[in-house]
Every structure is written in C-alpha cells, then in structure tokens.
Amino acid sequence: MKILVLNAGSSSIKFQLLLMDKNESIASGLIEQIGQPSGHAELKANGQKYERNQEIKDHHVGLAIMSELLKESGVLNSLTELDGIGHRVVHGGESFKSSAVVTAEVIKKIEDNIPLAPLHNPGALAGIKAAMSESGDIPHVVVFDTVFHQTMPEEAYRYAIPYDVAVKHHVRRYGFHGTSHQYVSQQAAKFLGIQNDKFNAITLHLGNGASVSAIKNGKSVDTSMGLSPLEGLIMGTRSGDIDPAVITYLIAQGEITADQIDNFLNKKSGLLGICGTNDMRDIGERVEKGDKQATLAFDMFCYRLKKYIGAYYAVVGKLDAIIFTGGIGENDQAMREKVCGELAHFGIKIDSAKNRDRSNRGDRCLDADGATIKTLVIPTNEELMIASEVVRLTK
C-alpha cells in the first residue's frame, strides 16, 4: 500500500510517501512560501533531489507541483494511484476522540475548532480540500495531535477557573505531540516485551517544541502542554509554565502591550529569551566554553524537565520506562546525562558509554547496572503513525 502523509500549514506543505508493506518512506518533500511571489518546492527520492522555484499561488498549485515532482522521480505517476492520504491536524478540540475518515461533517468540525488553533487548522483545511480535489475517490484520513490525550481524566485536564466559563469556551488542557507520544510509547512497549495496555511510561518529546506525557496502561493520563502548545516545558522560543501575573505586571510597567503577549511568550522567550539562541546544539557548544547565559539556559531546561518527570512518576505509580524522543531527546547526550544523573534516587541510571554511543541511531536502552527503571531512546516517526491510521481506518 502507498500512503501519502500531508502536514499543511498556512504557507507550506510537508509531505512523505510511505510504502506500508515495508513500513518505509520512499519519498519526502516540502512546498513552501505558498502565496508568495517566489515559492519553492523540493522532493527527495531515489537518493536525488528534485526542485521547483516558482510562484505557488495556493495549496492547489502546491499539490500540483508536488504531483509533478513525484512523477518526475518515478515513485508515483498520479495521486489517484495512492491507497490513501493521511492529514496531520493540530487541533481536534473536544470533537474528536480518534482519527477519522474525512467527510463533510468532519470538515465542518475542524472548521468549528479554528478558534482553538487559528494559526494551524485553516492551513490544514486548505491542504485537505486541495488534496481531495486532486486525488479522485481515494480515502482521506485526519489524525489529530490532540486525540491521544483525550483519555486524560477531568481532574488532569481542567483548569481552576470558573467551571461554566471553561465549559462554555472549551477551555481545558488538550495537549499536543500526541501522535509522537503514542508512537514512541507503543514502540517502547514492543521493545521491552510489555503488553501496551500494561505499560507505564513517561514520554519526553524534546525539540524546538517540547512536551512530556504520563502514560498509564498505554494511555495518556496527563501531559505538559495545555489549551495551546505554550504551557509546560521551557522550549526553543516558548516560555512554558509562567505565573500569569508576570504578564499583567509587564503590561503595567509598559514593557509590552496586550497585543504583544502572544509574540512575547511564543517567539521571544524560552531558550532564545534566556541566552539569545533557540538551538540546543549552539547552547551545548557555548556551555563547553563556559558561557554563563548558555549554561543557565541549559540548566533551566533540564531542571524543568526533571520536575515534570518527578510529578508524572507520582501520577503513574509503577514506572516501566522514561523515553527520550525528538531532535533534542534523541541527540543531546549532555542533556540526557544531566537529567538522568539527578534522578538516580528513582532508580533511573544510565551508562555514560551507551549514552554517548552514536553508532546506533535506532531504538536503544541506555541503562547502567542496577537501574530499576528503563531509560530508552526511541526515534519518533509521526508520519508512519499517521499512515498506519490511514491503513487501519480504510482497509
């Protein structure tokens, strides 16, 4: 089966073509600067790169160019040859408890949730509608970042604001990165030979955006991101948890205006705000040179992460494993060593040589002798998870 996975934003479309008989990607690419005078499209397949530089008026034109590149590469002559298309959608609100085959009703519900994700859902909808018009009668499936966390109990997802206001405006913790948290927790259970419905873990998706989830009996029971992806860990440019009074105080001091709050917390804070860069690789190099601001940013990132691990250990009770994934989680040895080195009292102990070994880039265990809780690195594969959902819902 050939499944195409699309991740459409307001001005870009990421895509990947997967051959599900082998669970492997055979092509991937990006359409960017949609709606701009100078657009760019590229496809990687067969060890080669195929490109276009031209105006890309809208998502329909973008997908037409994608189809041309797929045909040029020889991996797909037409979208009608596909067995299905999967769409990543950021926010399903309270409307979706699972992935869904696209229908008129599903599209209407995604539109209804635009107020919860005004920067993301409109682009996803544009991608869905364009793909449906270009692909004939093949099935389309939507997979939501929020769905995996819909198993959280109410005491975990409610905020302590007036209840009627919360219900009226759908204000609650939704959580994000759900497709990644689900994929790595299921992979980890297989890796350890534990039934998924009996597996307890803390999953750590760490990249420019970062979140933690508490997994109990294979289900998400708490997660660090909230109504939006802003809550929780310190991230590349996002503040994570913050006292709301900080904002009202800074407004009163004339430092920011109400209109600037979103940009201040989402794009100017986090690691960038602390030390001037949001790239953990650059921070690591500066730490080695004794840079104080970079060291502070690194230490704050690890400290916040350690706090969440401790809190979620209390939530899940018996803990089988902690799982690192994402660009930082999979590659930052110093971060893993610092965080795990300060959790030895939990039974989390990693072997320094295993942690620093770069020869194995797949699923791996970092445990030292005497560890009672497994420490794993599981590379995430959200596209494969989405494609698997397409197969499950359409076979």
N, C-alpha and C positions, 0 to 999 in steps of 0.2 A: 504493500500500500504506500502511495505517495501522499504525504500530508504537508501542506504549506501552512506555516505559522506566521501571522502578521501581528506586529505591535505598532499601531498607528498613533501618532501624535498630531498636534495641530499643524506642524510643518515638516513632518518626517514620517517615514515608514521603515521600520526594521523588518526583515523577513528571513525565514530559514525554511529550506525544503528538506524534509526528512523521509528516509526510506525506512518504514516501520518494520519490515521483515527483518532488518538488521539493527534497528534502533540507532541509526546513524544519520548524521547530517551530510547531504551531498552538495548543498549549495547554501550560501548566505549572502546577505547584502543589505544595503541601506539606500533609501531615497531621501534626500534632504533638501532643505531650502524650498519646500513646496510653497508656491505663491510668491516667490521672489524672482527677480529678473534673471538671476544666474543660479539655476538649480544644479544638483549633482546626483548622479546615480552610479552605484557600483555593485558588482556581483563577483563573488569568489567561488569558483567551482573548477574541478579538474586541475587544481594547482595553478590556476591562472586567474587574472583579474580582468573583468570586462567593465567598461565605464561609458558614461554619457555625461556631457556637460551642456546643458541647455535650459531654457526656461521650462519650469514644471508648473503649469497653471493651477492644477488642483490634484486631489487624490486620484481621480480617474486617469489623468495623464501620467501620474506617477506609477500607477499599477500597469498601465500600458507599456511604459518603458521597462518596468520590471519584467513583463512578459517577453519583450523583445530580447532582453539580456539572457533570460532563461533559455529562450530558443537558440540564441546565438551560441550559448555554451554547450548546447546539445543535451541538457539534462531534462528539458521539458518543452514540448512543442507548443502547448496551449494549456491555459488554466483548466480547460474542460477535461483534460486528461487526469486531473487530480482525483483522489478519492475523498478529499475533504479539505476544508480550510478552517484553521483554528485562530481565534482572535483573542489577544490579551486585552482585557478591560480592567482599568484600575479599580473602579468603584461599583459594586453591586448593591450598595446600601443594605436595607433590610428586605429588599425584593427578591434576592437570590440566595438560596441555601446550597446551591450546587451549580455546576456548569450547565449550560442549556443550548439546545439546538436553536438556531436563530429563526424566529418567526416575527410577524408584525407586532405581536403582543410583547415579545422580548425586547424589540427595538424601542417600543413605547416606554417600557420600564427603565431602560438605560437612559432614555431622554429625561424621564422623571427624576433620575438621580443626578442630573447635571449640576444642580446647586451644591451637591456634596463634593463634586470633583470638576469644577468649571474649567480647569486647565487641561484635563485629561479626557474626560468622557466625550466631548464634542469631536475631538480628533479620532478617537476610536470609532465613533459612529460613522464619521466620514469614510474611514477605511473599510468598515463593514459594508456600507451601502455601495461603495465603488467596486469592491471585490465581488459582491453579489451580482452586479450588473455585467461584470466581465467574465464570469465563470460558469454560465449556464445553470444547470439544475443540480450541481453538486452540493452536498450539505455543508452548512457553516455552523460552527460551534463557538460560543463565547465562554471564556474562562476568566474568572474574576480574582483579583488579588485579595479580595476581602472574604471570599467564600470559606476558605479553610478555617478562619477564625469565628465562623458563625456558631461553632459549638461551645464558645465561651459561656459560662453561666452568667446570669444577670448581675450578680454581685461583683463580677470581674469587669463587665463592660459598661456599667452605669457610672456616670459622674455624679458627684454630690451637689447637684444644682436642683432647683425646684422640679419635681418629678413631672408635672404637667407640661412645663416648658420643654423638658428633654424629650418627652413623647411627641409633643406637637411638632417639633422641629427636627426630630430624628437625631438628636444629639446623644452620642454614645461612642464608646470605643469600637472601632471596626477592625483596625489592624490592617497591615499590608504585607507585601512579600509572601503572601500565603502560598502561592504556587511553589516558591522556593522552599519554604519551611516544610511543606507537605512532602516534596520530593526528597529532600535530604533525610527527613525523619524515616520515611519508608525505606530508603536505601540503607540507612544505618541499621534498621531493624533486620533487614536481609543480611547485611554484612556480619552482624553479631549472631545471627541464627535465632532471633527472638520473634515470636508472633507479633505482628504490628499492633493488634488490639490489646497486647500486654506490655507494650514498650513505653517506657517513661524516659523523656529526654529534655534537654534544654538546647534549642537550636539557635545558633548565632549567625545571622546573615549580616555580614560586615563588608560594606563597600562605601561609596560616597554617601549613599543612603544606608542606614543600618537599623536592624531591629532584632529583638530577642523574642522567642516564644517558649512557653511552657507546654510540653506535650505529655499528656497523661493518658495511658491506654490508647496511644496512637492518635489522640485528638488534641487540638489546641484548646487549652483552658485559660490561657492568658497570653497577652502579647504587649510589647512596649509601645508600639505606635497606636494612635488613638483615632479621633474623628478624622484627622489628617495624618500624613506621614511626618509631621513635625515633632510629635511627642516622643519621649523615650531617651535613647542613647544620644551622646554627642556625635554628630555626623560631619561630613565634609564641610557643608555650609549652613547646616541647621543646628539650632541651639539645643534641641532635645528638651528635656524637662526644665521648666523655669517657673519661678514664682510669678503669677500674673501681675502682682503689684510692681514688679520691675518695669513693666511696660507703662502702667499709669504714672509711675514716678518719672520715667524718662520723658514722657509727654509733658508732664508738669514742668520739667526742667528745660523744656524747649529743645531737647536733643533729637527727638523725632516727632512726627505728626501721626495722627491716626491712620492716614493713608499710607504711611511708610512702614507700618508694623509688619506686614507680610514679608516685604522685601528684607527688612532688618533681621527678622528671625529665620527666614528660609534661605537667604542668599548671602548674608554678610556675617553670619555668626558661625558656630561650630568651630572646627579646626582652623578654618580660614580666619575667623574673627580673633582667635587666640594668638596665632603665630604668623598669619599672612599667607598661608598656603593650605589647600584642602587635599593635597596629595600626600598620603602617608609614606610613600617612598622618599619624597623630599624631606619630610619630617624626620624619618629614620636616619638619613644622611646627616642632617643637622644635629640630631641628638648625639651621634657619634663624635661630632666636632665640639660638643659641649655647649651648644646653643641653648640658652635658658628658656626662651619662649617656646621653642620646639619641644624641649623636654617637658615643659608644663603642659603643652597640648597633648603629648603622648601619654603622660601620667594621668591627666584628666580623663582621656578616652578610656584608658584601662581601668581606672577607678570606677567610673560609671558602669562599665561592663561588669566588673566584679560585683558591684552592688546588685545588679539585676540577676546575676547568676545565683547569688545568695537568696534573694527574695523568691525566685522561681523554684529553687530547691525546696524551700518551705512549702510552696504551693503543691508540687507534685509528690512530695513524700519520698518514697523509694526512687532513687535515680539510677538509671542504667548508664547514661552517657551524656556528655556535652559534645556538641557538634559544631565545628567551625566551617563556614562556607562563605562564598562571596570573594571579591577581589582581595580584600584585606584579610579576611578569615582564612583563605586558602594559602596566601603567600607571605604574610607578615610573621616571620618566625619570632622576632623580638617581642611582638605584642602577645603572641600565644604563650611564650615563656614567662613573661611578666605576670599575666593574668593567672595562669595555672600555677605558677610558683607561689602565689599568695593564697592559693586555695587548697594547700596540702592537708589542712585540718579537715577538709571534706572528704579526703580520700582521692583527690584529683592530683595525680603525679605524672609528669611527662618526662620521657627520656630525651635529653638535650640533643643527642646524636640523631635520633629519629626525627625530632622536631626540625632540625636543620638540614636534613637529607632532602635534596631537591630532585633526586633521580626518580622518585615515584610521585607522579602527579595525579594519581587516581585516588580511590578510597583507601584510607590508611588509618592505622591506630598508632598513637604516639605514647602509649603507656610506658611508664617505668615500672620496675618490680615493686610490688606492694601496693599498687593502685587498686582501689576498690570501685572506682567509677571510671568508665572508659572515656578517653578523650580521643575524638575522631576528627579527621578532616575529610569531608565529603564534597567534592566539587558539585556545584548546583547545575541543573540542566532544566531550566524552566520551559524551554522550547519542547523538549522531549515530553515533559509532563503535560503540556498543552496538547501536543499531538496525540498522546495516549488518551486524553479525554475525548478527542475527536473520534478516535477509533472506538472507545467504549460506548459512546452515545449514538454511533451511526452504524455499527456492524449488525 
